Amino acid sequence: MKTRMPTQKRSIEKRNLIIEKGFYLMCNEGYYNINTNDIAKYAGVSTGIIYQYFNDKKDIFIEGIKIYSNNIMFPMLNVLDTEKIDVKNLDKTFSTMIDKYIKNHTMTKKAHEEIMAMIHLDDDIGSIYCENELKTTEKIVSILENNNIKMENAKEKVHIIMGIVDNFAHEMVYHKHEDIDYNVMKDVVIKVIISILK
C-alpha cells in the first residue's frame, strides 16, 4: 500500500504524534523490541493509520532522527544566526552555543545509546544522520563566512569542531565523571575551537 503525506491539519498532527510517540518508544525500549502494533497502541491510533503514513517502523525512526537532530542543532545555530559574531569575543559566542547544545540534549542515556547504535547498525538511518550532520556543517561554514571568518578547509575544520562540542555535551549530559571539572573542560573546548578557526 502506498503511503501518503497528509495535508489537513488534523492528519498532520496525527502523523507527527506517531513520529513523536514511536521514536520515543523505540529509543527507550529498544528499536528491535518494538513493532508497529506497539507504536499504534502507545500513540492511541490504529495500525492501519500508521500504514497510511509510513511503510514500517524504520520510516518512523528516520523521521524521528531528523527531528531529534534539528532540535539539538538549530537552537545552537540560532546563536550564530541571530547575532553578529564579534571576532574579539568568540569565546562568549561559543560558550553560548555550547550551553544551548547541552540544554537540548534532553534524552535519557538509554535513548541516546539506542540512537547511536541504530546509526551504526542500519545504513539508511546512518545515512540520514550523516546527511543532517553535513547540512549543519555547511550551514555553520556559511554563517562564519557571512561574518568574515574565512579559512582554508572550512568544512573539515567545522566538522571537527562539531565533533568536539558533541563529545563535550555527551560528557556533560550522559557520563559526568566526578573527578573532572567541567568548567575547566568547557574553557579548554572553547580555546581549541578558536585555535582551529584561526
N, C-alpha and C positions, 0 to 999 in steps of 0.2 A: 504494500500500500504506500502511495506517495504521501510524504509529509507536506504540510503547508505552513507558511508564515502568517500568523494572524494579523488582521488589520484593525479589528474592532477593539476598543479599549478593554472590555471585559475579557476577551480572549487573550489579549497581550498580557494582561495581569495574571491570567491563569497559567500561561506559558512561563512567565517569569517566576511564579510561585513554584512550579515544577522544578525549574532550574535551581532555585534557592534551596528548596527542601531536599531535592535529590542530591545535590552537590554536598550539602551538609551531612546527609545520611551516609553517603559513600565515603566521605572524608573521615567521619568519626567512627563508623562501624567497619570500614574496610571495603574497598571497591569490589573485591571478589566475593564478599559476604552479602551483598545487596543485589536484588533483582528489580525489575520494573514494577512488579506487584507490591514490593516493599515501599518503593518510591510513591506509587499511587496512593497507598494507604496513608503514608506519612503526610502527603500533600493534600489529602482529602478529595482526590479525584478518582475517576475510573481509569483502569489500564487502557481502555480504548482512547480516552482523551490524550494520554501520553503518546500513543502511537499516531495520533493526528499531527503532532508537532515534532516528534523525534523518532528516528529509526530504532534506537536502542539506548541503553543506559550510558554508553560511551558518548553519544551525542550530547546528553545532558551534562556529563562530566566536562566535556570540552567547552561547552558554553559557560559552565561554572568557572573553569580555569581562566577564560577571557575576563570575566567579571572580577575574579579574585586578583588577577594581575593588574587590571585597570584601577581597582580600588586602592591598591597599595601604591602603584607608581604615580598616578595622576595627581594626587594631593601633593606629592613631593615635587612634581614638575611645575605645579602651580606656583610654588615659591619662586622658581626661576622666571616663570612666565609673567607674573603679576608685578614684579618689582625690577627696576633697573639694577643690573648687577654692578656693585661697586667693587672694582678690582682691588682696591686698597683694603676692603673689608670682606674678602672671600671667606674668611673663617666664620664670620657671622652668618653669611648666606648658607654655607654648607652645614653649619650647626643646626639651623632651622630646618633644612631639608632632611637631615638625618633624624631629627626629632619627629617630623611628620611621618617619615618612613616607618620608624619604630612604632609610633602611635597606631598606625594602620595594620600592624601585624597582630591581628586580634584572634586569629585561630588558635585552637589548642595545639600543643606539641604533637599530639597524636594525628590530628588533621594535617598539620604541616608535613609530617613524615609520610603520610599516605599520598599527599600530592607529589612530593619529591620522588617517592617510589614509582608512582604511575608515570611520571615524566620520563623515567629511565626504562620502565618496562614496556611502555606502549609507544610505538613510533609516531602515531597520529597525535597523541596527547603531547609528546615531547616536541613535535614539530610546531604545534600551535604555541606552546610555551616559548620556544626559541624565536618564533616569528614575532611574538609580543615583545620579547627582550630586545630584538633588533630594532623594532619600531621605536621603542623607548630610547635606545642608544642614539638613533638618528635624530629624534626629537631634541634630546639634550645637546647634541652637536649643533643643531640648527639654532637653538636658543643662545648657546655660547657665542656662535659666530655673529648673531644679531647684536650681541653685546660687545663686539670687537675682541672676543677671546678666540683667536685663531691659532692653530698649531698643526704641525705635521702629525700624520697618523691619528687624527682626532677620534675616529670611530673606535680604533683599538684602545686608545687611552681612556675614553669614556666608558667603554665596556669593562675595562679593568677596574675603574672607579666604582661602577655599579656593583661589581663582584665584591669589592672591599666593603661597601656600605651594606650590602646584603648579608655578608658574613657577620658584620658587627651587629646588625639588627637581630640576627638569629642567636648570636651570643647573648645579647641583652634579654631577649624575649623567651627563648626556649632552653638555654643552657645555664646561665647565671652561676658562674664559679665564684664562690665566696671569697677566695683569696685575690681576686682581680679587682682593681679599682677602675670602674667603667668610665668615670670622668676622665681619668688619665688616658684610658684607651681611646675615648672619643677624640681627645685632643690630638693623639698620635694619628688617628684615622684622618682627621681634617688636615694635618700637616702633610701627610702622604698624598692626599688628593691634590692639595695646592702645588706640591712639588711636581706631580705628574703633569699638571696643567701648564706649568711654567716652561 
